[in-house]
């Protein structure tokens, strides 16, 4: 089993970006430009590596390889985006890898790309400035469009195999991972469970008991063997169920209007551990968008638009408007889920205004966009 933290270190230590791995400071899948650039790199890496895995490491400075981290990204439906835009799509996974020197909320993103039996991958349809039918390959560290007329040579299999072989986990790394987690999260009721005498899952969170049920907030869950952070949230609540073979997480989101909020189940994630030292992860969207009175929503939608116009024009907000600004991302999301089609466009355009004006509002923006991604890609 590969220790993903060690794999990232070995990729970064090997040499600069090349035809089997890329590195990025950040990834933005909330815009067409961001999606298009990501799809281009996935396509190019898949085509340039027909016999081996290729990788994108996210949260690393390009100049000196320093690990700065990115926000936890739990979009389990990223394969749906790949399938929608690429022909002969590779199998793509995104994992969040914690590093000891990073704050709890930051990780390094690891994208693993497994080619589709050597079949040439291309864009299925237009996106941003790239045309449907385009084929991309890696030229050193650059993803370039090319006319495909030759057989791709296998030049990276031996190198990638050696890097992966030197990234295998061992009992020392596993034990260190458990001890580090229990120490770091000692104020949040840390616990661990061993599955099939092989896998170790650690989790922690603030415990809340309601009607005999146990819920957790500020939740952190890690699969220690692979050094993968499975879940992290400062905002939402989750329930956790454990049996001999399964670790199940149900995530809830708190949505509402006019100070009347309710928890709605968002997604269920089940990890099933098998006897052959393997596991699989299944996700199921549970979310049923709450429906509200259209007259109230029109009022809130127009109020949000007025707030953003005020910010854009550099005008100061009063105390009530600052409070409304914190609700703006969630209420725009609710408007969109109630068929206000332009509400998400308004919210996307507000990104930089929220980032520069109020850090809490910007964090809530990212949370609303995360919920939207799950709903759309499902």
C-alpha positions in Angstrom: 0.0 0.0 0.0 1.3 3.4 -1.0 1.8 6.1 1.7 0.6 9.2 -0.2 2.6 11.7 1.9 5.8 9.8 1.1 4.7 9.5 -2.6 4.4 13.3 -2.8 7.8 13.8 -1.2 9.4 11.4 -3.7 7.7 13.1 -6.6 8.9 16.5 -5.5 12.4 15.2 -4.8 12.7 13.3 -8.1 13.1 16.4 -10.4 11.0 19.3 -11.8 7.7 18.9 -13.5 7.9 16.5 -16.4 5.8 14.2 -18.6 4.4 12.1 -15.7 3.7 14.7 -13.0 2.6 18.3 -12.7 2.4 20.6 -9.7 0.0 23.5 -9.0 -0.2 26.2 -6.4 -4.0 25.8 -6.4 -6.9 24.3 -8.4 -10.1 26.1 -9.2 -13.0 24.1 -10.5 -15.6 26.8 -9.9 -15.0 28.5 -13.2 -14.9 27.4 -16.8 -11.4 28.5 -17.2 -10.3 26.5 -14.2 -12.1 23.4 -15.3 -10.7 23.7 -18.8 -7.1 24.0 -17.6 -7.5 21.0 -15.3 -9.1 18.9 -18.1 -6.2 19.8 -20.4 -3.6 18.6 -17.9 -5.5 15.4 -17.2 -5.8 14.7 -20.9 -2.1 15.4 -21.6 -0.8 13.3 -18.7 -3.1 10.4 -19.6 -2.0 10.5 -23.2 1.7 10.8 -22.4 1.6 7.9 -19.9 -0.3 5.1 -21.5 1.2 2.3 -19.3 1.6 4.0 -15.9 -0.1 6.4 -13.4 0.6 10.1 -13.6 0.1 12.7 -10.9 -0.8 16.3 -10.2 0.3 17.7 -6.9 -1.6 20.7 -5.6 -0.5 23.2 -2.9 3.2 23.5 -3.9 5.1 26.6 -4.9 6.5 26.2 -8.4 9.8 28.0 -7.7 11.2 26.1 -4.7 8.8 23.1 -4.2 7.8 24.5 -0.8 4.6 22.9 0.5 2.1 25.7 1.3 -1.2 23.6 1.1 -4.7 24.2 -0.1 -8.1 23.9 1.4 -9.5 20.4 2.0 -11.4 19.5 -1.2 -13.9 16.6 -0.8 -15.4 16.5 -4.3 -15.9 12.8 -4.7 -17.7 13.3 -8.0 -14.7 14.7 -9.9 -14.8 11.6 -12.2 -18.2 12.8 -13.4 -16.6 16.0 -14.6 -13.9 14.0 -16.4 -16.4 11.7 -18.0 -18.6 14.6 -19.2 -15.8 16.4 -21.0 -13.2 13.7 -22.2 -13.5 10.8 -24.6 -11.7 7.6 -23.4 -11.5 9.2 -20.0 -8.8 8.1 -17.6 -9.7 7.0 -14.0 -9.1 10.1 -11.9 -9.0 10.3 -8.1 -8.4 13.3 -5.8 -7.1 12.8 -2.3 -6.3 15.2 0.5 -2.9 14.5 2.1 -2.1 16.1 5.5 1.4 17.4 6.3 2.5 17.9 9.9 3.7 21.5 9.4 0.4 22.7 7.8 -2.6 24.0 9.8 -5.5 21.5 10.3 -7.6 23.1 7.5 -4.9 22.8 4.8 -3.7 19.7 3.0 -1.8 18.9 -0.2 -4.1 17.7 -3.0 -3.0 14.6 -4.9 -4.6 13.8 -8.3 -3.9 10.3 -9.6 -4.6 9.6 -13.3 -4.8 6.1 -14.5 -5.0 5.8 -18.3 -7.8 4.1 -20.2 -5.9 1.0 -21.6 -3.7 3.2 -23.7 -6.6 4.7 -25.6 -6.1 8.3 -26.8 -8.0 10.8 -24.6 -9.5 14.0 -26.2 -11.9 16.7 -25.4 -15.5 15.6 -26.0 -16.8 19.2 -26.4 -15.9 22.8 -26.3 -14.9 24.4 -23.0 -13.4 27.9 -22.5 -11.0 28.4 -25.4 -10.4 24.7 -26.1 -12.3 23.0 -28.9 -14.0 19.7 -28.8 -11.8 17.0 -30.4 -8.5 18.5 -29.2 -5.8 16.1 -28.1 -3.2 17.1 -25.5 0.3 15.7 -24.7 3.1 16.7 -22.4 6.1 18.5 -23.8 8.4 18.3 -20.7 6.4 20.3 -18.1 3.9 21.8 -20.5 0.6 20.4 -21.7 0.3 21.1 -25.4 -2.3 20.4 -28.1 -1.1 18.0 -30.8 -2.3 16.2 -33.9 -2.1 12.5 -32.9 -0.5 10.5 -35.7 2.2 8.4 -34.0 2.2 5.6 -31.4 3.1 6.9 -28.0 6.3 5.5 -26.6 6.3 4.1 -23.0 9.2 6.1 -21.5 8.0 6.6 -17.9 6.8 3.2 -16.6 10.1 2.2 -15.0 10.6 5.6 -13.3 7.1 5.8 -11.9 7.2 2.2 -10.8 10.4 2.9 -8.8 8.9 6.1 -7.2 5.8 4.2 -6.2 7.8 1.2 -4.9 9.8 3.6 -2.6 6.6 5.1 -1.3 5.2 1.9 0.2 3.9 2.1 3.8 5.4 0.3 6.7 4.4 -0.3 10.4 6.6 2.5 11.6 4.9 5.1 9.4 1.5 3.7 10.5 2.3 3.9 14.2 3.8 7.4 13.9 0.6 8.5 12.0 -1.7 7.2 14.8 0.4 8.8 17.6 0.6 12.1 15.7 -3.2 12.2 15.1 -4.1 11.3 18.7 -1.7 14.0 20.1 -2.7 16.7 17.6 -6.5 16.2 18.1 -6.4 15.4 21.9 -8.9 18.2 22.6 -11.5 16.7 20.2 -12.2 13.2 21.5 -9.8 11.3 19.2 -10.5 7.6 18.5 -9.2 4.9 16.2 -10.3 1.6 14.8 -8.4 -1.2 13.2 -10.2 -2.9 10.3 -9.2 -6.4 9.0 -6.1 -6.4 11.2 -4.6 -4.0 8.6 -6.3 -0.7 8.1 -6.3 2.1 10.8 -8.9 4.9 10.7 -8.6 7.8 13.2 -11.3 10.3 13.8 -11.9 13.3 16.1 -14.6 15.9 16.7 -16.7 17.8 19.2 -19.4 15.5 20.4 -23.0 16.5 20.4 -25.9 14.2 21.6 -29.4 14.8 20.3 -32.3 12.4 20.9 -29.9 9.6 21.8 -27.9 10.1 18.6 -24.2 11.2 18.6 -23.1 13.8 16.1 -19.7 15.4 15.6 -18.6 18.9 14.6 -15.1 20.2 13.7 -14.6 16.7 12.3 -11.2 15.2 11.2 -11.1 11.7 9.7 -7.9 10.1 8.4 -7.0 6.7 6.8 -3.6 6.4 8.5 -2.1 3.6 6.3 -2.2 5.9 3.2 -1.9 9.3 5.1 -5.1 10.4 3.5 -7.5 12.8 5.1 -11.0 11.4 4.4 -13.0 14.3 5.8 -12.5 17.7 7.4 -15.0 20.4 8.3 -15.1 23.3 10.7 -18.8 24.0 9.9 -20.9 20.9 9.3 -22.0 18.1 11.5 -21.6 14.4 10.8 -22.7 11.1 12.2 -20.3 8.2 12.3 -21.3 4.5 12.3 -18.7 1.7 12.6 -19.0 -2.0 12.3 -16.5 -4.8 11.6 -16.3 -4.1 7.9 -17.5 -0.6 7.4 -16.8 3.0 8.4 -19.9 5.2 7.5 -20.1 9.0 7.5 -23.3 11.0 7.0 -22.7 14.7 6.5 -25.4 17.3 7.4 -25.6 21.0 6.2 -27.3 23.8 8.1 -29.5 25.8 5.8 -32.4 28.2 6.3 -33.8 31.7 6.0 -34.6 34.5 8.4 -33.0 32.9 11.4 -34.9 29.6 10.9 -32.3 26.9 10.1 -32.5 23.2 9.8 -30.0 20.4 9.3 -30.3 18.5 6.0 -28.5 15.3 5.2 -26.1 16.0 2.3 -24.0 12.9 1.6 -23.3 9.4 2.8 -19.8 8.0 2.5 -19.2 4.3 3.2 -15.8 2.8 3.3 -15.9 -1.0 3.0 -12.8 -3.0 4.1 -12.2 -6.4 2.5 -10.3 -9.5 3.5 -7.7 -9.1 0.7 -6.1 -5.9 2.2 -8.3 -3.7 0.0 -11.1 -1.2 0.5 -13.6 0.7 -1.6 -15.4 4.0 -1.0 -19.0 4.5 -2.0 -20.7 7.9 -1.9 -24.5 8.5 -2.1 -26.0 12.0 -2.4 -28.9 12.4 0.2 -29.6 16.0 -0.3 -33.1 17.2 -1.1 -33.1 20.9 -1.7 -35.3 22.8 0.8 -38.1 24.8 -1.0 -39.2 28.2 0.2 -41.8 30.8 -0.6 -40.9 32.6 -3.9 -41.9 36.0 -2.6 -39.4 35.8 0.3 -36.7 34.5 -2.0 -37.2 37.4 -4.5 -36.8 39.8 -1.6 -33.6 38.1 -0.3 -32.2 37.7 -3.9 -32.6 41.4 -4.6 -31.2 42.3 -1.1 -28.1 40.2 -1.9 -27.7 42.0 -5.2 -27.9 45.3 -3.5 -25.3 44.3 -0.9 -22.8 43.3 -3.6 -23.4 46.5 -5.6 -22.6 48.4 -2.4 -19.4 46.5 -1.9 -18.4 46.9 -5.5 -18.8 50.6 -5.3 -16.7 50.8 -2.2 -19.4 51.9 0.2 -19.4 50.9 3.9 -21.9 48.4 5.2 -23.8 48.9 8.4 -24.0 46.3 11.2 -27.1 44.7 9.8 -25.7 44.5 6.3 -22.5 42.9 7.6 -24.7 40.3 9.3 -26.6 39.8 6.0 -23.3 39.4 4.2 -22.5 36.3 6.2 -25.8 34.8 5.1 -25.3 35.8 1.4 -23.5 32.6 0.1 -26.1 30.2 1.6 -29.1 32.3 0.6 -27.8 32.6 -3.0 -27.4 28.8 -3.0 -30.9 28.4 -1.7 -32.2 30.8 -4.4 -30.4 28.7 -7.0 -31.8 25.5 -5.7 -35.3 27.1 -6.0 -34.8 27.8 -9.7 -33.2 31.3 -9.5 -30.7 30.3 -12.3 -28.6 33.5 -12.1 -28.1 33.3 -8.4 -24.9 31.1 -8.7 -23.5 33.4 -11.3 -24.0 36.3 -8.9 -22.3 34.3 -6.2 -19.3 33.3 -8.4 -18.9 37.0 -9.3 -18.8 37.9 -5.6 -15.9 35.7 -4.8 -13.1 38.3 -4.8 -15.3 40.9 -3.1 -16.0 38.5 -0.2 -12.4 37.4 -0.1 -11.1 41.0 0.3 -13.9 42.2 2.6 -14.6 39.5 5.1 -12.7 36.2 5.7 -15.7 34.5 7.4 -18.0 35.4 4.5 -15.4 34.0 2.1 -15.1 30.8 4.0 -18.9 30.5 3.8 -18.7 31.1 0.1 -16.4 28.2 -0.3 -18.7 26.0 1.7 -21.7 26.9 -0.5 -19.7 26.2 -3.7 -18.7 22.8 -2.2 -22.3 21.9 -1.7 -23.2 23.0 -5.2 -20.4 20.9 -6.7 -21.7 17.8 -5.0 -25.3 18.5 -6.2 -24.4 19.3 -9.8 -21.9 16.5 -10.4 -24.3 13.9 -8.9 
